[in-house]
Amino acid sequence: MTTLYTHQTQNIAKTWFLMGSFLVLVIVVGYGIAWYMGNPAILYGAVVFALGMNVYSYWASDKLVLRMTNAVAADPQQHRELINIVENLSITAGLPMPKVYVVNDPAPNAFATGRNPEHAVVAATTGLLHMLDRSELEGVMAHELAHVGNRDMLVMTVAVVLAGFIAIIADMFSRALLFDGGKDNKHPAFLIVGIVGILLAPLAAQLMQMAISRKREYLADATGALLTRYPEGLASALEKISGAKIPMQKASHATAHLFISDPFAGGKQSVWQKVGGLFHTHPPAQERVARLRDMHI
């Protein structure tokens, strides 16, 4: 039977899989470019780059996420209610008190990041704080703390960095193909593989994020509802958030999967999201609300 601890173990395994896959991918690309350019030093550089990015994605990706979203530490006076809610829920959940941040953005949204519960961060937008009442805000923060307890944020945060650097790998391919070097090593097959790699890089990045199953949102919803003992609070919050249809000003496709709701709702979506539900970072809000209201606590 699947338990919370099983989910935590699976998330840790997914993180190692993502990091291992990224390492292999960069080394393969480095080898191909080194062969094409006739310069073995490129391969050694690719190995160092891959290892460095894996270390950075584990230890410092939360700081990168905070910078990308322009999040700032919550003010103890101005955001006292938010801090109190997070503190009370943390005690109830038996989790260390995470750092609390606020994003100055009218779009209602929230996210959690960090490599483990001891280094966790939860953040809410100013739009969320203005739109929700206390019970609804408790539901959203309980959802984010559920991600912390479920160890979802480890794999979610690592994916932000690794998916982003796939774009750099694609750029390495394109520069290698355009650079006039290694003439004796040029081969049509390599050119074809390189061009295909460049074209599919955005899809690969999206699929890396999809490796973080959307089921994590359903589980966090259920765990958060159990934490507050009031599923209606989160259900009502999700209705308001999805109904607002205000895209975030600082939204990034690299960080979209971190948020409680799609930060591009009502705004510009990636070409892959327009293809179909397979590439959406979040399950439908209506389905999430229906499941919450079907819960009996």
N, C-alpha and C positions, 0 to 999 in steps of 0.2 A: 504494500500500500504506500502511495506517495505521501510523504509528510513534509513539514516545513524544513526539516533538516535535510531531506532528500533534495528539496529545491535549492537550498543553500549550496550543497555539494555540487549540484549540476551547474550552478552559476559559476562557481570557482573553476570547474572543469571547462566551461565555455570560455572563460577568460584565458586560460592556458592555451586552449585551442586557437582562439583569435590571435594571441601573441605568437604562437608557434607558426600559424599559417602566414602571418605577416612576415616573420623572419624568413621562411622558405621562399615566399614570393619575392622579397627584395633581393635575396641571394640569387635566385634564378634570373631575375631581371639584370642584376649586376653582372652575372656570368655572360648573359647574352650580349650586353653592351660591351663588356670587356673583349669578347670574341670579335664582335663587329668592329671595334676600334683598334684591336690589336694591342690593348693595354691592360695587362693583368692587375694593375694598381686599382682599376675601377672596381673589380670584384672585391678587393680588400676594403675599399671605401664603402661598398654596399653592405658588407658584413658589419662594419663598425656602425654605420648608419642604422641598420635594422636593430642591432643590440641596444644602441642608444635610445631609439624611439620606444622600444619595449620598456626600458627602465623608466623613461620619462613618462610614458602613458600610465604606468603603475603608480609612481610616486608623486607626480605633479599635475596630472591631467585635471584634477579638481580646480586647481588654481587657474588653469587655462580656461575651463568652463566659466568660472566667475568673471574672468576678463572678457570673454566673448559675449557674455550677457550684460556686462556693465553692472554687475551686482555689487552692492555695498553692504557693509555690516549694519544690521538693524539697530536703530537708535533706541537705547533703553527707555527713553521718555516717550518719544513719538510713536514707537511700535511696541509699547508695553503689553498690550493685549496679545499680539502675535507671539511675543517671547513667552508670556505666561502660558499660552495654549500649548506651545511646543514643550515647555518644561513639564507641565502636568501630564501630557501624553507620554513623554519619555519615561517619566516615573512609572506610569501605568504599564508601559510596554517593557520595563526593565532594561532600557537602553541608556547609554550615556547621553547627556544633553548635547545635541549637535550645535554647531554654530548656526546662527540665524541671519540670513541676508535678505535684502529687499532689492528688487529691480524696478527702476523708475520707468514704467511702461503702462499705458492705459489698458492694454489687453489683459484680461483675467487669466492668470496661469501660475504654475508653481513647479518646482523641480527639486530633486535631491541629488547630491553628488558626493564623492569621497571614496577612498579605497576600502574602508571598513567602518564599523560603528564608532570606533574611537576617533576617527578623523572625518566624521560626517558633516555635511552642510545641507540645510534645507533653505529654500528661498521662495519668496512669493512676490508677485508683481504688485505695484501700487493699485493697479486696476482691480486685482483680486481683493485686496484689502478694502477697497471702497464699495465693491459690489456685494460681498457676502456678509451675512449676519454671523454671529458667533458660532452657532451650531454647524453652519455650513463650512466656516473656516476651520473648525475642529475636524470635520470630515476630511477636508483636503489635506491638512497637516498630518492626520492619522494615516492617510494614503501614502504620503511621502515617507513617513517613519516606517511604514510597512516595507517600503523598498529598502530602507536601511536594514531592518531586521531580517529581511529575506535575502540580503546580500545581492540584490538586483543591481545596485548602483556600481558595484565593482566592474561587472562586465559592461554595463551601460556607459560608464565613464571612459573605460579603456577604448571602447569602440569609437568614441568621439575622435580621439587622436589617430588611431590606426586607419579609420575610414578617411580621414582628412589627408593622410599621407599617401593614400592610394593615388590621389590626384597628382602628387609630386612624382610618383613612379611613372604615371602616364606622361608627365612632362619630360622625364628623363628619356623615355622611349622616343618622343617626338624630336627632342634635340639630337639624340644619337642618329636618328634617321636623316635629319637635315644636315648634320655636320659632315663636312667633306673629309672623312678620315677612314682608315682601314679599307682602302679601295680593293685590295687583294682579297679581303674577306667577305665582300658583299655577296649576298646570295638572295635570289628572289624569295625563297621560302622565309628567310629571316625578315625581309621587308613586309611580307604578308602578315606574319605573326605579330610584328611590331604595330602595324596599322590596326589590326584587330584588337590588340591590347589597348591601344589608345582609345578606340571607339567604345570598348566595353568597360573601361575603367570606372565611369560613373555608375554603371549597373553593378559592378563588383562592390563599390562602396555602399550602394543601397542594400545589396544582399547581405553585406557584413552587418549592417544594422538590423536587417530582418532575422539574422541569426539569434538576435535577442527577441525571443518569441513574444508576440502581442499578448500571450496568455499571462505574462507577468502583470499586466494592468488589471486583468480580472482578479488575479490572486491578491494584488495590493488593495483593490477595492474591497474584497471580502475581508482581508486581514484588518484593514482600517476600520471597517464597519464593526467588526468584533471588538476592536480596541475602544471605540466610542460607545458601543452598545446602542447605536442609533444610526442605522443605515440610511434613513431619510435625509440626514444632514448632508452626506456625501452625494446622494442621489439628486437632491435639490441643487447642490453646488454644481454638479456636472451639467444639469439642465441650463443653469444660468451661464456657465462658461461656454458651452457649445452654442447657446442661443445668441451670445454676444457677437460672434463672428467678426471679432476684431483681430487682425493679424498683428503679431508682435513687431515692434519697430526694429529690434535687433535680432530677429530670428535668423537661424542658420540651419541649413539642412543637416549639418554635422551634429547639431545638438537637439534636433527636433524630438528624437525618441526619449529624451530625458524628461520632458514636460508631462504634466498630468493630462494635457489636452494638446492636440495638434496646434503648434504656434502659427501655422500658415492658414488656419481656418478663415475662410472668407477672403483670403489673399492669394498670392502667387504660389502655386504648387510646382514641384519638380515634374519633368516629363514622365518619369516613372510612376509617380503617384497618380497621374492622369490616366495611366494605362488600365489600372484596376486596383481592387482592394488588396491584392497580394503585396503591393509596395507601400501600403499605408503604415505609418508608424504606430497608430493607435486603432483599437477596435471601435466600432460605431458607438457614439455616446448613448443612443437610444437603447442599444443592447446592454450596455453597462448599467444604465438606470433601471432597466427592467429586472436585471439580475439582482440588483441591490434591493429592490422593492419586493422581490420574491423571497428574500432572506427572512428567516424567523429566528429572532434572538430572544 
